[in-house]
C-alpha cells in the first residue's frame, strides 16, 4: 500500500508561490529599470503610428526604400522640433518663470485701461470705464488671493525647469520613431499576437481601434494644437507682444482640451488696435483670425472618423500626463487616456451585445 503524499501537494504549492514571486519580482524590477524611458518609448510609438501613413507613402515614392524614407521623415521631424518648437518652448519657459516670479513675490502686474480707448466711437468711453472698474476690483482681489497661490509658483518653476529634459526626450523619441518605421508590419503583428492571447475574438478590432484613435488624437488634436500654437506664437512675436511664448503655450493648452484659441486671440487683437498702427493691426488681425479658425479646417481633414472621446477625458489626460511625465506627458496623457477610453467603451459594447445575440440565437 502506497503512502499518501499530502506533503507533495504542499510542496507543489510552495514551488508555485516561489515561481509566482520570482515572476512578480522580475516584472517589477523590469518596470523599475524601464520606467525612466516610458515617456520616450510611449511618445516614439505614438509618432510611429501617427506618421506611418506618410512613411509608407514616401517609401513607395522612393521606389521601396524604407530606410531612406525613415531617415528623411526623421530629419524633417527633427527640424520642426529643433526649430520652431524649441523657439516656442524657450519663450514659454521665460514667460512661465516671469509669471511664477510675480506670484512668488505677490506682485502680479496688471494693465490699466489705455487712454486711446476713450477715442473709440460709441463704445470707447463705456469700455474705458468698464476696463478700469474691472482692473480695480481684480487687483484688490488678487492682493488677497496671491498669498494662497504662492505654492503654485513652485510648481510652475518646476515645470519650466523640466522643459530642458522634455526637449531632450522629444529629440530621443524622434530618433527612436525613425528606427521603428521600417519595422511597422512586425510591430503590428506582435501587437496583434499579444491582443489575441487576451481577447482572441476582438483582437483585430481593438488593434484597429487603437491605431485609429492614436492617429485621430495625435494628428487631429495634438498636431493641430501644435500648428495653431506655433502660428499664434509667430503672430505674437511679430506684434512684439509681451510674454508671447507664454500666450502661445496657453493657446496650445486650450486647443488640446478643445476649448479654442479665441479666448487668447480676442484680447490680443484688441491690444493690437490699441498699441499698433492701423496697417499693422489690420494685417495681424487677419492673420490671427485665420489662425483661430485653422482648427476648424484641419481637424475634419486629419481626424477622419472624428473623435468620440469626451473632452473631460482629454483634459484629465493633459493634467495627469503633465504631472506624471512633465512636458512630454502633456502630449502622451490625452492619447493614452483616449485609447483606453475607446477600447473600454468598445469592450463594454461587445459584452452587452453578446448576451443579446445569444438570446436571439436560442429563440
C-alpha positions as CSV (number, residue, x, y, z in Angstrom):
1,X,0.0,0.0,0.0
2,X,1.5,3.3,-1.2
3,X,1.5,6.0,1.4
4,X,-0.5,9.2,0.9
5,X,1.5,12.2,-0.2
6,X,0.0,15.3,1.4
7,X,3.4,16.8,1.6
8,X,3.7,16.6,-2.2
9,X,0.8,18.9,-2.7
10,X,2.1,21.3,-0.2
11,X,5.5,21.2,-1.9
12,X,3.8,21.9,-5.3
13,X,2.0,24.9,-3.7
14,X,5.3,26.2,-2.3
15,X,7.0,25.9,-5.6
16,X,4.2,27.6,-7.4
17,X,4.3,30.5,-4.9
18,X,8.1,30.8,-5.3
19,X,7.7,30.9,-9.1
20,X,5.0,33.5,-9.0
21,X,7.0,35.5,-6.5
22,X,10.1,35.4,-8.8
23,X,7.9,36.3,-11.8
24,X,6.4,39.3,-9.9
25,X,9.9,40.3,-8.8
26,X,11.2,40.1,-12.4
27,X,8.2,42.1,-13.8
28,X,8.6,44.8,-11.0
29,X,12.3,45.0,-11.5
30,X,11.9,45.3,-15.3
31,X,9.4,48.1,-14.8
32,X,11.7,50.0,-12.4
33,X,14.5,49.8,-14.9
34,X,12.5,51.0,-17.9
35,X,10.3,53.5,-16.0
36,X,12.6,56.5,-16.9
37,X,12.2,55.5,-20.6
38,X,8.5,55.0,-20.6
39,X,7.6,58.6,-21.8
40,X,10.2,58.3,-24.6
41,X,9.0,54.9,-25.7
42,X,5.4,55.9,-25.5
43,X,5.9,59.1,-27.5
44,X,8.1,57.4,-30.1
45,X,5.4,54.8,-30.5
46,X,2.7,57.5,-31.0
47,X,4.9,59.2,-33.5
48,X,5.5,56.0,-35.4
49,X,1.8,55.2,-35.6
50,X,0.8,58.8,-36.4
51,X,3.3,59.2,-39.2
52,X,3.3,55.7,-40.6
53,X,0.9,56.5,-43.5
54,X,3.3,59.3,-44.5
55,X,6.3,57.0,-44.2
56,X,4.6,54.3,-46.3
57,X,3.7,56.8,-49.0
58,X,7.3,58.2,-49.0
59,X,8.8,54.8,-49.1
60,X,6.7,53.9,-52.2
61,X,7.6,57.2,-53.8
62,X,11.3,56.4,-53.3
63,X,10.9,53.1,-55.0
64,X,10.5,50.9,-52.0
65,X,13.4,52.2,-49.9
66,X,12.0,52.2,-46.3
67,X,15.3,53.1,-44.6
68,X,15.8,56.2,-46.8
69,X,12.2,57.2,-46.2
70,X,12.6,56.8,-42.4
71,X,15.8,58.9,-42.5
72,X,14.1,61.8,-44.4
73,X,11.0,61.8,-42.2
74,X,13.2,61.7,-39.1
75,X,15.2,64.7,-40.3
76,X,12.1,66.7,-41.2
77,X,10.6,66.0,-37.7
78,X,13.9,66.9,-36.0
79,X,13.9,70.2,-38.0
80,X,10.4,71.0,-36.6
81,X,11.4,70.1,-33.1
82,X,14.7,71.8,-33.0
83,X,13.5,74.9,-34.9
84,X,10.1,76.5,-34.2
85,X,9.1,74.1,-31.4
86,X,12.2,74.8,-29.4
87,X,11.9,78.6,-30.0
88,X,8.3,78.4,-28.8
89,X,9.3,76.3,-25.8
90,X,12.1,78.7,-24.7
91,X,9.8,81.7,-25.0
92,X,7.1,79.9,-23.0
93,X,9.6,78.9,-20.3
94,X,10.7,82.5,-19.9
95,X,7.1,83.6,-19.6
96,X,6.3,80.9,-17.1
97,X,9.3,81.9,-15.0
98,X,8.3,85.6,-15.1
99,X,4.7,84.8,-14.1
100,X,6.0,82.4,-11.3
101,X,8.3,85.2,-10.0
102,X,5.4,87.6,-9.9
103,X,3.2,85.1,-8.0
104,X,6.1,84.3,-5.6
105,X,6.7,88.0,-4.8
106,X,3.0,88.7,-4.6
107,X,3.1,91.4,-7.2
108,X,1.2,90.5,-10.3
109,X,1.4,93.1,-13.0
110,X,-1.9,94.2,-14.4
111,X,-2.6,96.6,-17.3
112,X,-5.0,99.5,-16.7
113,X,-7.1,100.8,-19.5
114,X,-5.1,102.8,-22.1
115,X,-6.2,106.3,-22.8
116,X,-6.6,105.6,-26.5
117,X,-9.8,103.6,-25.8
118,X,-11.6,106.9,-25.0
119,X,-11.3,108.0,-28.6
120,X,-13.1,104.9,-30.0
121,X,-16.5,105.8,-31.4
122,X,-19.7,104.8,-29.5
123,X,-18.2,102.2,-27.1
124,X,-14.9,103.9,-26.2
125,X,-15.8,105.8,-23.0
126,X,-18.0,102.9,-21.8
127,X,-15.3,100.3,-22.4
128,X,-12.7,102.6,-20.7
129,X,-14.8,102.9,-17.6
130,X,-15.6,99.2,-17.6
131,X,-11.9,98.2,-18.0
132,X,-10.8,100.4,-15.1
133,X,-13.5,99.1,-12.9
134,X,-12.6,95.5,-13.6
135,X,-8.9,96.4,-13.2
136,X,-9.5,97.9,-9.7
137,X,-11.7,95.1,-8.5
138,X,-9.4,92.4,-9.9
139,X,-6.3,94.0,-8.4
140,X,-7.9,94.2,-5.0
141,X,-9.0,90.5,-5.3
142,X,-5.6,89.4,-6.4
143,X,-3.9,91.0,-3.5
144,X,-5.9,88.8,-1.2
145,X,-5.6,85.6,-3.3
146,X,-1.9,85.8,-4.3
147,X,-0.6,84.6,-0.9
148,X,-2.6,81.4,-1.4
149,X,-1.2,81.0,-5.0
150,X,2.5,81.0,-3.9
151,X,2.7,77.2,-3.8
152,X,1.6,77.3,-7.4
153,X,4.8,79.3,-8.2
154,X,6.9,76.4,-7.2
155,X,5.0,74.0,-9.4
156,X,5.3,76.4,-12.4
157,X,9.1,76.8,-11.8
158,X,9.4,73.0,-11.6
159,X,7.5,72.7,-14.9
160,X,9.7,75.3,-16.5
161,X,12.8,73.5,-15.2
162,X,11.6,70.3,-16.7
163,X,11.4,71.9,-20.2
164,X,15.0,71.1,-21.0
165,X,14.6,67.4,-20.1
166,X,11.4,67.4,-22.1
167,X,13.1,68.8,-25.2
168,X,15.8,66.1,-24.9
169,X,13.1,63.4,-24.6
170,X,11.4,64.8,-27.7
171,X,14.6,64.5,-29.7
172,X,15.3,61.0,-28.5
173,X,11.7,60.0,-29.2
174,X,12.0,61.2,-32.8
175,X,15.2,59.1,-33.3
176,X,13.5,56.0,-31.8
177,X,10.4,56.5,-34.0
178,X,12.7,56.8,-37.0
179,X,14.1,53.3,-36.2
180,X,10.6,51.9,-35.7
181,X,9.2,52.9,-39.1
182,X,10.8,50.1,-41.2
183,X,9.6,47.5,-38.6
184,X,6.0,48.6,-38.7
185,X,4.5,45.4,-40.0
186,X,6.4,43.3,-37.5
187,X,5.4,45.5,-34.6
188,X,1.7,45.3,-35.7
189,X,1.9,41.6,-35.9
190,X,3.4,41.4,-32.4
191,X,0.6,43.7,-31.1
192,X,-2.0,41.5,-32.8
193,X,-0.5,38.4,-31.3
194,X,-0.4,39.9,-27.8
195,X,-4.1,41.1,-28.1
196,X,-5.1,37.6,-29.4
197,X,-3.9,36.0,-26.2
198,X,-6.0,38.4,-24.2
199,X,-9.1,38.9,-26.3
200,X,-9.0,36.4,-29.2
201,X,-12.4,37.3,-30.6
202,X,-11.9,41.1,-30.8
203,X,-8.1,41.4,-31.2
204,X,-8.2,42.6,-34.7
205,X,-11.0,45.1,-34.0
206,X,-9.3,46.5,-30.9
207,X,-5.9,46.8,-32.7
208,X,-7.5,48.8,-35.5
209,X,-9.4,50.9,-33.0
210,X,-6.3,51.7,-31.0
211,X,-4.4,52.7,-34.2
212,X,-7.3,54.9,-35.4
213,X,-7.6,56.6,-32.0
214,X,-3.9,57.3,-31.8
215,X,-3.9,58.9,-35.3
216,X,-7.1,60.9,-34.6
217,X,-5.8,62.3,-31.3
218,X,-2.2,62.8,-32.3
219,X,-3.0,64.4,-35.7
220,X,-6.4,66.0,-35.2
221,X,-5.9,67.2,-31.6
222,X,-2.2,67.3,-30.7
223,X,-0.9,68.1,-34.2
224,X,-3.5,70.8,-34.9
225,X,-2.9,72.4,-31.5
226,X,0.9,72.5,-32.1
227,X,0.4,74.1,-35.5
228,X,-2.1,76.6,-34.1
229,X,0.2,77.5,-31.2
230,X,3.3,77.9,-33.5
231,X,1.4,80.2,-35.9
232,X,-0.1,82.1,-33.0
233,X,3.4,82.5,-31.5
234,X,4.7,83.8,-34.8
235,X,1.9,86.4,-34.8
236,X,2.6,87.4,-31.1
237,X,6.3,87.8,-31.8
238,X,5.6,89.9,-34.9
239,X,3.4,92.1,-32.8
240,X,6.2,92.3,-30.1
241,X,3.6,91.2,-27.6
242,X,4.9,90.8,-24.0
243,X,5.0,87.2,-22.9
244,X,4.4,86.0,-26.4
245,X,5.7,82.5,-25.7
246,X,3.6,82.0,-22.6
247,X,0.5,83.1,-24.5
248,X,1.3,80.7,-27.3
249,X,1.7,77.9,-24.8
250,X,-1.7,78.8,-23.4
251,X,-3.1,78.6,-26.9
252,X,-1.6,75.1,-27.1
253,X,-3.3,74.0,-23.9
254,X,-6.7,75.5,-24.9
255,X,-6.5,73.8,-28.3
256,X,-5.6,70.4,-26.9
257,X,-8.5,70.5,-24.4
258,X,-10.9,71.6,-27.2
259,X,-11.8,75.0,-25.7
260,X,-10.4,77.0,-28.6
261,X,-7.7,79.6,-29.1
262,X,-10.0,82.7,-29.4
263,X,-10.0,83.1,-25.6
264,X,-6.4,84.3,-26.0
265,X,-6.6,85.7,-29.6
266,X,-9.5,88.1,-28.9
267,X,-7.7,90.1,-26.2
268,X,-4.6,90.1,-28.3
269,X,-6.5,91.6,-31.3
270,X,-7.9,94.3,-29.0
271,X,-4.4,95.0,-27.8
272,X,-3.2,95.3,-31.4
273,X,-5.7,98.0,-32.2
274,X,-4.8,100.0,-29.1
275,X,-1.0,100.0,-29.4
276,X,-0.2,99.4,-33.1
277,X,-0.8,101.4,-36.3
278,X,-3.8,100.6,-38.4
279,X,-1.9,98.7,-41.1
280,X,-0.1,96.5,-38.7
281,X,-3.2,95.9,-36.6
282,X,-5.2,95.0,-39.6
283,X,-2.7,92.6,-41.1
284,X,-2.1,90.8,-37.8
285,X,-5.8,90.7,-37.0
286,X,-6.4,88.9,-40.4
287,X,-3.6,86.5,-39.6
288,X,-4.7,85.7,-36.1
289,X,-8.3,85.2,-37.2
290,X,-7.1,82.7,-39.8
291,X,-5.1,81.0,-37.0
292,X,-8.2,80.9,-34.8
293,X,-10.2,79.1,-37.5
294,X,-7.4,76.8,-38.7
295,X,-8.5,74.0,-36.4
296,X,-12.0,74.0,-38.0
297,X,-10.3,73.4,-41.3
298,X,-7.6,70.9,-40.4
299,X,-9.5,68.7,-37.9
300,X,-12.0,67.3,-40.3
301,X,-9.1,66.5,-42.7
302,X,-6.8,64.9,-40.2
303,X,-9.2,63.2,-37.8
304,X,-11.1,61.3,-40.5
305,X,-13.7,59.3,-38.4
306,X,-13.9,62.1,-35.8
307,X,-13.1,62.0,-32.1
308,X,-15.7,60.4,-29.9
309,X,-13.6,60.7,-26.7
310,X,-15.2,63.2,-24.3
311,X,-13.4,66.5,-23.7
312,X,-13.2,65.7,-20.0
313,X,-11.1,62.6,-20.7
314,X,-8.7,64.7,-22.8
315,X,-8.5,67.3,-20.1
316,X,-7.7,64.7,-17.4
317,X,-5.1,63.2,-19.7
318,X,-3.4,66.6,-20.2
319,X,-3.3,67.4,-16.4
320,X,-2.4,63.9,-15.3
321,X,0.1,63.3,-18.1
322,X,1.9,66.6,-17.3
323,X,2.0,65.9,-13.6
324,X,3.3,62.4,-14.2
325,X,5.8,62.9,-17.1
326,X,6.3,66.6,-17.4
327,X,6.2,68.4,-20.8
328,X,6.2,65.1,-22.8
329,X,3.2,63.9,-20.7
330,X,1.2,66.9,-21.9
331,X,1.0,65.1,-25.2
332,X,1.2,61.5,-24.2
333,X,-1.5,61.8,-21.4
334,X,-4.5,62.6,-23.6
335,X,-3.5,60.0,-26.2
336,X,-3.2,57.2,-23.7
337,X,-6.4,58.0,-22.0
338,X,-8.3,58.4,-25.3
339,X,-7.1,54.9,-26.4
340,X,-8.0,53.4,-23.0
341,X,-11.5,55.1,-23.2
342,X,-12.2,54.0,-26.7
343,X,-11.2,50.4,-26.1
344,X,-13.1,50.2,-22.8
345,X,-16.3,51.6,-24.4
346,X,-15.9,49.1,-27.3
347,X,-15.3,46.3,-24.8
348,X,-18.4,47.2,-22.9
349,X,-20.4,47.4,-26.1
350,X,-19.2,43.9,-27.1
351,X,-20.1,42.5,-23.7
352,X,-23.6,43.9,-23.9
353,X,-24.3,42.8,-27.4
354,X,-23.0,39.2,-26.8
355,X,-25.8,38.1,-24.4
356,X,-28.4,39.7,-26.7
357,X,-27.1,37.8,-29.8
358,X,-27.0,34.5,-27.8
359,X,-30.6,35.0,-26.6
360,X,-31.7,35.7,-30.2
361,X,-29.9,32.5,-31.4
362,X,-31.6,30.4,-28.8
363,X,-35.0,31.6,-29.9
